[in-house]
Amino acid sequence: MALPPELQDEVKKLAGLPETPALEQDMQEHADEAASRQQGGHITKIFNSVIIGSENLSDAERLAQAYAASLIQNKLVEENKVKTLDWKTVFNNAAGRPYDMAIADNLAQAFHDAEGGVLIIKEPYQCPWDMSPRDFSLKNYEATKQLMDKIVETDKDFDAAIEALIEKGKNLNEIEGQIYGQDFSKPRNPAVILVGRNWELESMIAEDAYPWNARFMHRIGVSDSAFAGVKPKHRKPAP
């Protein structure tokens, strides 16, 4: 199935970027998934989280906007809505509350604003200007953990359904038969796209690869080695 003209135009605008072929491939998978759902097929892929990196931040953002357009065009999200969150603002704490509470509220607001659409998160490795690198390292660990928790909220209905069947004494074959084909996705939860410069993203991921590897299975412009805990060796000069 060919991409619709609108998405073909998006790809043409990004011609020349090394990440564009991977973006086009993901767009094609979006179209195939949409066609399968229209024909009554069960969900085979959930495109609810992706990391997009490029040497230039503005290019990464352009790729993210095109990816979001593809999700919207193929109705893999419920609304034509794209919101952007600058990661540094997650640490805003004008009220002076405990930071874990401030972070939780800021993330909850961002997810609420993007509900039903797409949430683009910029530079999750970026330290706020008024925070020391040491403080940022500690607080960013909490912020990242809370982000992962927000993303996996989509799994709660699935887990509840499994537990209910286990309580009824169902065996694994019976559980699989009853769960197969059911749609546990929540279209009101936004798809999440993390964007940044690829060297910084890979360095961040390699520090603690497991949670990123478990949550962000769709990747563009970011090396798989980072998800195995391997830090990038050479940093390219900023364009």
ROBAVO-523213 format. One line per 3 residues: for each residue x, y, z of C-alpha. Coordinates in steps of 0.25 Angstrom, whole numbers, plus 5000, padded with zeros to 4 digits. Layout:
REM residues N
X:Y:Z  ...
REM end
This chain:
REM residues 239
5000:5000:5000  5006:5013:4996  5007:5025:5006
4996:5035:5004  5000:5048:4997  5001:5056:5010
5011:5047:5016  5019:5045:5003  5020:5060:5003
5025:5059:5017  5036:5049:5013  5040:5058:5001
5042:5070:5011  5052:5062:5019  5059:5056:5007
5074:5056:5010  5074:5053:5025  5080:5039:5028
5068:5036:5037  5057:5038:5026  5057:5024:5021
5055:5018:5034  5043:5029:5036  5037:5025:5023
5038:5010:5027  5030:5013:5040  5020:5021:5032
5018:5009:5023  5016:5000:5036  5006:5010:5041
4998:5009:5028  4998:4994:5028  4994:4994:5042
4982:5004:5039  4978:4995:5027  4978:4983:5036
4969:4989:5047  4959:4994:5036  4958:4980:5031
4955:4975:5045  4968:4970:5049  4973:4970:5063
4984:4980:5067  4998:4975:5063  5006:4987:5067
5005:4998:5077  5012:5011:5072  5011:5018:5086
5025:5021:5088  5037:5025:5079  5051:5031:5081
5056:5040:5069  5070:5045:5069  5077:5054:5059
5090:5062:5059  5082:5074:5058  5071:5076:5068
5062:5084:5058  5063:5072:5049  5059:5062:5060
5047:5071:5063  5043:5071:5048  5044:5056:5047
5036:5055:5060  5025:5064:5054  5025:5055:5041
5024:5043:5050  5012:5049:5058  5005:5053:5045
5006:5039:5040  5000:5034:5053  4989:5044:5051
4987:5041:5037  4985:5026:5039  4976:5028:5051
4986:5021:5060  4983:5032:5070  4969:5038:5073
4971:5053:5071  4978:5062:5061  4986:5068:5073
5001:5069:5075  5007:5076:5088  5021:5078:5091
5028:5077:5105  5041:5083:5107  5047:5074:5117
5053:5085:5126  5039:5090:5129  5036:5076:5136
5045:5081:5148  5037:5095:5149  5034:5096:5164
5029:5110:5167  5021:5105:5179  5033:5099:5186
5027:5085:5187  5035:5072:5189  5041:5070:5175
5034:5057:5173  5021:5063:5174  5024:5075:5165
5029:5065:5154  5017:5056:5155  5008:5068:5154
5016:5074:5142  5016:5061:5135  5001:5058:5137
4998:5072:5132  5006:5069:5119  4999:5056:5117
4986:5062:5119  4988:5073:5109  4992:5063:5099
4981:5053:5102  4976:5046:5090  4988:5051:5081
5003:5052:5081  5012:5057:5092  5026:5061:5087
5036:5062:5098  5049:5070:5095  5063:5067:5100
5060:5058:5112  5075:5059:5115  5075:5075:5117
5078:5081:5130  5070:5093:5134  5079:5106:5135
5076:5108:5150  5079:5093:5154  5093:5087:5157
5097:5075:5149  5098:5067:5162  5083:5071:5166
5079:5069:5151  5084:5055:5151  5077:5051:5164
5064:5058:5160  5064:5053:5146  5065:5039:5151
5051:5041:5158  5046:5049:5146  5049:5038:5136
5043:5027:5145  5030:5035:5146  5030:5036:5131
5032:5021:5129  5020:5019:5139  5011:5029:5131
5015:5021:5118  5011:5007:5124  4998:5012:5129
4992:5006:5116  4996:4992:5121  4987:4993:5134
4974:4988:5127  4982:4976:5121  4988:4972:5134
4975:4973:5141  4968:4964:5131  4979:4953:5132
4978:4954:5148  4963:4952:5147  4964:4940:5138
4975:4934:5147  4966:4936:5159  4955:4928:5152
4965:4917:5151  4967:4918:5136  4979:4911:5130
4989:4917:5121  4983:4912:5108  4969:4917:5113
4975:4931:5116  4981:4932:5103  4968:4928:5096
4960:4939:5103  4970:4950:5103  4974:4948:5088
4969:4959:5079  4964:4968:5090  4968:4982:5089
4974:4987:5102  4979:5000:5096  4974:5013:5101
4974:5023:5090  4972:5035:5100  4986:5033:5104
4996:5040:5095  5006:5034:5087  5020:5039:5092
5031:5043:5084  5045:5046:5090  5054:5055:5081
5068:5060:5083  5082:5060:5077  5086:5046:5075
5099:5046:5083  5092:5052:5095  5081:5042:5094
5090:5030:5093  5099:5034:5104  5086:5036:5113
5080:5023:5109  5093:5015:5111  5094:5020:5126
5082:5011:5129  5078:5004:5117  5067:4995:5122
5055:5004:5124  5057:5011:5111  5059:4997:5104
5046:4992:5110  5037:5004:5107  5043:5010:5094
5043:4999:5084  5042:5008:5072  5055:5016:5069
5059:5025:5058  5073:5031:5057  5078:5024:5070
5087:5013:5071  5083:4999:5076  5096:4998:5083
5092:5009:5093  5080:5000:5097  5090:4990:5101
5097:4999:5110  5109:5003:5100  5112:5018:5101
5115:5025:5088  5130:5028:5086  5131:5039:5076
5123:5052:5077  5120:5059:5064  5122:5074:5064
5109:5082:5065  5104:5086:5051
REM end
